[in-house]
Amino acid sequence: MQSEFLTATLFNLGLNLLYTLLALLIGLIALLVIDKKLLKHVDIEQELKKGNMAVATFASTILIFVALIISFGLKG
């Protein structure tokens, strides 16, 4: 009984870690695509180095929305 519980727990932990890494990867790719394709005249990295809070808020909002979309997609 203990070994089955431990195996199931480790499997769920590994699966959640995989989902987390997948969500981070998709979020970063989405942010890069938006930066390169949609915002050609605004360099997000350069603006963040300058301390532009509007760009920081925009970038974090994109990552939050991508995370929400991924979480709803994974729930089925």
C-alpha positions as CSV (number, residue, x, y, z in Angstrom):
1,M,0.0,0.0,0.0
2,Q,2.8,2.4,0.9
3,S,4.7,1.8,-2.3
4,E,1.7,2.3,-4.5
5,F,0.9,5.6,-2.8
6,L,4.6,6.8,-3.1
7,T,4.6,5.8,-6.8
8,A,1.4,7.7,-7.5
9,T,2.7,10.7,-5.6
10,L,5.9,10.8,-7.5
11,F,4.1,10.3,-10.8
12,N,1.8,13.2,-10.1
13,L,4.8,15.4,-9.0
14,G,6.6,14.6,-12.2
15,L,3.5,15.3,-14.3
16,N,3.0,18.7,-12.6
17,L,6.6,19.6,-13.1
18,L,6.3,18.8,-16.8
19,Y,3.2,20.9,-17.1
20,T,4.9,23.8,-15.3
21,L,7.9,23.6,-17.6
22,L,5.7,23.4,-20.6
23,A,3.7,26.5,-19.5
24,L,6.9,28.5,-18.9
25,L,8.2,27.6,-22.3
26,I,5.0,28.4,-24.1
27,G,4.8,31.7,-22.1
28,L,8.3,32.7,-23.0
29,I,7.7,31.8,-26.7
30,A,4.5,33.8,-26.7
31,L,6.2,36.8,-25.2
32,L,9.1,36.6,-27.8
33,V,6.7,36.3,-30.7
34,I,4.7,39.3,-29.5
35,D,7.9,41.2,-29.0
36,K,9.3,40.4,-32.4
37,K,6.1,40.4,-34.6
38,L,3.6,42.7,-33.0
39,L,5.8,45.2,-31.2
40,K,8.5,45.8,-33.8
41,H,9.1,49.4,-32.7
42,V,9.3,48.6,-28.9
43,D,12.2,46.6,-27.5
44,I,10.8,45.1,-24.4
45,E,14.1,44.1,-22.9
46,Q,15.6,47.6,-23.4
47,E,12.5,49.3,-21.9
48,L,12.7,47.0,-18.9
49,K,16.3,47.9,-18.4
50,K,15.3,51.6,-18.4
51,G,12.7,50.8,-15.7
52,N,9.6,51.3,-17.8
53,M,6.8,50.0,-15.6
54,A,4.2,50.1,-18.3
55,V,6.2,47.6,-20.4
56,A,6.8,45.4,-17.3
57,T,3.0,45.4,-16.6
58,F,2.3,44.5,-20.2
59,A,4.8,41.7,-20.3
60,S,3.6,40.2,-17.0
61,T,0.0,40.4,-18.2
62,I,0.8,38.5,-21.3
63,L,2.5,35.8,-19.3
64,I,-0.5,35.6,-16.9
65,F,-3.0,35.3,-19.8
66,V,-0.9,32.5,-21.5
67,A,-0.7,30.7,-18.1
68,L,-4.5,30.9,-17.8
69,I,-5.0,29.6,-21.3
70,I,-2.7,26.7,-20.7
71,S,-4.2,25.8,-17.3
72,F,-7.7,25.7,-18.8
73,G,-6.4,23.7,-21.7
74,L,-4.8,21.1,-19.4
75,K,-7.9,20.8,-17.3
76,G,-9.9,19.7,-20.3
